[in-house]
Amino acid sequence: MTSPVIISPSILSADFARLGEEARAIEAAGADWLHVDVMDGHFVPNITIGPAVVKALRPHVSIPFDVHLMIAPVDAYLEAFRDAGADHILVHPEAGPHLDRTVKRIRELGAKAGVVFNPSTPPDVIEWMMDDIDMVLVMTVNPGFGGQSFIPSQLGKIARLRAMIDASGRDIVLEVDGGVNPRTARLCVEAGATALVAGAAVFTGGPGAYAGNIRALRGG
């Protein structure tokens, strides 16, 4: 039996004046993880939040924090985000000179290590690192802003990474982020995704709609 897809709502689309309440509402609605988009205004053209906000949110929910670091250089911040409560730390190959060293350091800190693929990043960047990776995240938009349209060409990348993961024999999560809605969610899962990040598709309609929105992403 196929496991249900993991849903990781992105707080980028939440009401930033009520983040604690929003996090609790998302957990109550059935979210599996809470996705935290960290942007520095340098690696990507936007600025969001830092470790202090992650630390403040951590007591509000028990679900894992899925922290996507869109910052460069990234290595200097790994410990701060882990200490703040990050359960997964996902980094871009372009955000530091030694990706292998970075993911090993994340695991040394006790978090799950993920590698993020921008639309132009080739899958083979992790070919010789599969034993040290817990997650891969395919960006189906260019990182930096919420609300962008899904890039269909990335479905082929999802399928290619699915084949690489299966060949490795390891239980690596294949996550997708960007323009995910009930229609594109189905395409991503068909291509091999096991986890989906969604912002507007979850948070539209307010807390009363969150559970139904999450069910719709799961195909229910």
Phi and psi in degrees as a GROMACS rama.xvg file:
@    title "Ramachandran Plot"
@    xaxis  label "Phi"
@    yaxis  label "Psi"
@TYPE xy
-74.9237  135.409  THR-2
-70.6036  146.622  SER-3
-65.6649  147.517  PRO-4
-65.7794  141.475  VAL-5
-78.2296  133.933  ILE-6
-112.576  125.25  ILE-7
-123.751  87.9526  SER-8
-63.3201  139.723  PRO-9
-91.8535  122.999  SER-10
-68.7649  -6.90217  ILE-11
-58.3688  -27.4166  LEU-12
-98.4618  2.07329  SER-13
-79.3335  170.996  ALA-14
-78.687  107.841  ASP-15
-67.5215  -15.873  PHE-16
-80.4419  -9.69331  ALA-17
-136.912  42.577  ARG-18
-61.1584  -40.6404  LEU-19
-61.5652  -46.1564  GLY-20
-63.8379  -40.898  GLU-21
-63.0566  -42.8498  GLU-22
-61.5705  -43.5016  ALA-23
-64.4132  -39.4944  ARG-24
-65.314  -38.7773  ALA-25
-65.7608  -43.2625  ILE-26
-62.398  -45.1868  GLU-27
-62.9953  -28.465  ALA-28
-80.5872  -5.39092  ALA-29
107.829  10.5321  GLY-30
-64.0911  144.192  ALA-31
-86.339  -40.6672  ASP-32
-133.835  168.541  TRP-33
-117.261  119.114  LEU-34
-90.5131  128.23  HIS-35
-118.03  113.889  VAL-36
-92.1073  115.438  ASP-37
-108.067  117.828  VAL-38
-126.346  142.486  MET-39
-111.163  -0.16219  ASP-40
73.4764  3.83437  GLY-41
-120.961  -58.9439  HIS-42
-69.0686  -35.3462  PHE-43
-131.424  155.634  VAL-44
-84.3183  54.8614  PRO-45
-163.152  159.837  ASN-46
-127.176  131.083  ILE-47
-120.234  -98.1026  THR-48
-132.124  167.843  ILE-49
-123.448  -170.228  GLY-50
-58.8426  -32.2513  PRO-51
-62.4447  -38.4752  ALA-52
-70.8956  -40.4622  VAL-53
-59.2834  -44.1543  VAL-54
-63.269  -39.3797  LYS-55
-67.6297  -33.4569  ALA-56
-78.0312  -28.0979  LEU-57
-53.5321  -41.9784  ARG-58
-69.2929  -12.853  PRO-59
-77.7416  -25.1113  HIS-60
-141.026  161.963  VAL-61
-105.654  -10.9566  SER-62
-69.1421  154.432  ILE-63
-61.2343  144.564  PRO-64
-92.7961  120.276  PHE-65
-103.022  93.1364  ASP-66
-102.081  117.29  VAL-67
-102.481  109.774  HIS-68
-92.0275  104.643  LEU-69
-101.112  64.0404  MET-70
-138.533  151.244  ILE-71
-148.893  134.972  ALA-72
-72.0997  144.992  PRO-73
-90.8016  -29.1103  VAL-74
-57.3411  -36.1661  ASP-75
-66.8987  -13.9007  ALA-76
-109.242  -2.94465  TYR-77
-59.4795  -47.9073  LEU-78
-65.0196  -40.0104  GLU-79
-61.8338  -42.7337  ALA-80
-73.4942  -34.4308  PHE-81
-64.1386  -45.325  ARG-82
-62.3137  -30.4448  ASP-83
-75.7081  -16.1085  ALA-84
124.37  10.7419  GLY-85
-68.346  126.541  ALA-86
-91.0824  -34.3362  ASP-87
-121.227  136.451  HIS-88
-123.895  117.926  ILE-89
-112.368  130.5  LEU-90
-128.723  156.408  VAL-91
-92.4452  140.007  HIS-92
-56.8446  -29.9601  PRO-93
-78.3778  -6.58715  GLU-94
-91.9319  4.77269  ALA-95
-169.165  161.09  GLY-96
-76.2405  -20.6623  PRO-97
-135.518  86.3236  HIS-98
-58.9532  -41.3346  LEU-99
-59.2897  -45.0726  ASP-100
-62.4153  -40.6879  ARG-101
-63.7202  -48.12  THR-102
-68.0708  -34.2149  VAL-103
-65.959  -37.0404  LYS-104
-65.7421  -39.1427  ARG-105
-58.4826  -44.646  ILE-106
-68.5604  -35.3603  ARG-107
-59.9263  -33.5387  GLU-108
-76.8096  -7.57758  LEU-109
94.8511  9.94442  GLY-110
-103.648  163.375  ALA-111
-79.8899  138.172  LYS-112
-101.895  129.726  ALA-113
-126.269  150.671  GLY-114
-115.991  132.935  VAL-115
-105.961  134.372  VAL-116
-107.347  112.706  PHE-117
-64.915  163.681  ASN-118
-53.273  -30.6811  PRO-119
-94.6532  -3.28203  SER-120
-80.5445  125.376  THR-121
-77.1452  145.553  PRO-122
-58.6618  -30.4711  PRO-123
-70.7024  -1.1442  ASP-124
-62.7955  -22.8279  VAL-125
-107.928  10.4664  ILE-126
-54.051  -38.772  GLU-127
-101.135  17.4193  TRP-128
-126.267  10.1233  MET-129
-58.653  -31.2711  MET-130
-72.011  -13.569  ASP-131
-110.253  9.44994  ASP-132
-116.562  136.628  ILE-133
-101.698  -24.6459  ASP-134
-147.438  151.249  MET-135
-129.304  144.105  VAL-136
-125.484  120.14  LEU-137
-96.9704  120.643  VAL-138
-82.8882  119.383  MET-139
-100.707  16.3296  THR-140
-141.981  168.815  VAL-141
-77.8471  132.432  ASN-142
-68.4498  150.116  PRO-143
137.327  -28.7914  GLY-144
-145.514  148.298  PHE-145
-81.9134  168.319  GLY-146
79.6181  13.2724  GLY-147
-84.643  163.777  GLN-148
-83.9946  143.701  SER-149
-60.8512  135.271  PHE-150
-97.4787  105.823  ILE-151
-59.1209  -29.5857  PRO-152
-60.2735  -20.6038  SER-153
-75.2044  -12.5146  GLN-154
-62.0027  -37.0704  LEU-155
-64.5327  -36.0175  GLY-156
-67.2003  -40.7677  LYS-157
-58.7058  -45.5984  ILE-158
-63.6109  -40.1305  ALA-159
-64.2096  -43.3808  ARG-160
-67.5288  -35.5716  LEU-161
-58.5593  -43.5525  ARG-162
-65.3329  -39.8356  ALA-163
-64.7473  -41.5112  MET-164
-65.2917  -46.1008  ILE-165
-61.2312  -39.8953  ASP-166
-66.7818  -28.0606  ALA-167
-74.6934  -21.8111  SER-168
75.3849  7.49829  GLY-169
-102.003  152.733  ARG-170
-89.0531  71.8959  ASP-171
-94.0247  128.52  ILE-172
-70.5563  133.859  VAL-173
-112.088  104.439  LEU-174
-106.188  151.143  GLU-175
-130.422  139.009  VAL-176
-140.652  124.697  ASP-177
130.291  110.655  GLY-178
65.6466  26.2078  GLY-179
-82.1322  123.468  VAL-180
-140.505  178.143  ASN-181
-54.2137  -34.486  PRO-182
-72.8037  -50.8043  ARG-183
-71.9282  -27.9269  THR-184
-58.4645  -43.855  ALA-185
-61.7994  -41.214  ARG-186
-64.0493  -40.2191  LEU-187
-65.7355  -42.8789  CYS-188
-66.4913  -39.9968  VAL-189
-61.8434  -32.1028  GLU-190
-79.1912  -13.4415  ALA-191
125.698  2.79241  GLY-192
-68.802  145.494  ALA-193
-117.486  -6.56517  THR-194
-146.078  145.48  ALA-195
-130.865  131.693  LEU-196
-96.4508  133.511  VAL-197
-143.606  137.267  ALA-198
-105.834  -84.6557  GLY-199
-58.2683  -35.1902  ALA-200
-64.9208  -21.624  ALA-201
-95.954  -46.4619  VAL-202
-83.7309  -12.2959  PHE-203
-64.0628  131.672  THR-204
99.5801  -7.74739  GLY-205
83.0254  174.978  GLY-206
-53.8388  -33.0274  PRO-207
-66.5914  -18.2342  GLY-208
-98.5  -10.6498  ALA-209
-60.5805  -44.1948  TYR-210
-62.9261  -44.1884  ALA-211
-65.6405  -38.15  GLY-212
-63.8044  -40.7634  ASN-213
-66.257  -41.5241  ILE-214
-60.5397  -40.4762  ARG-215
-63.0068  -37.7223  ALA-216
-66.7608  -31.1278  LEU-217
-80.992  -3.8832  ARG-218
88.7737  13.043  GLY-219
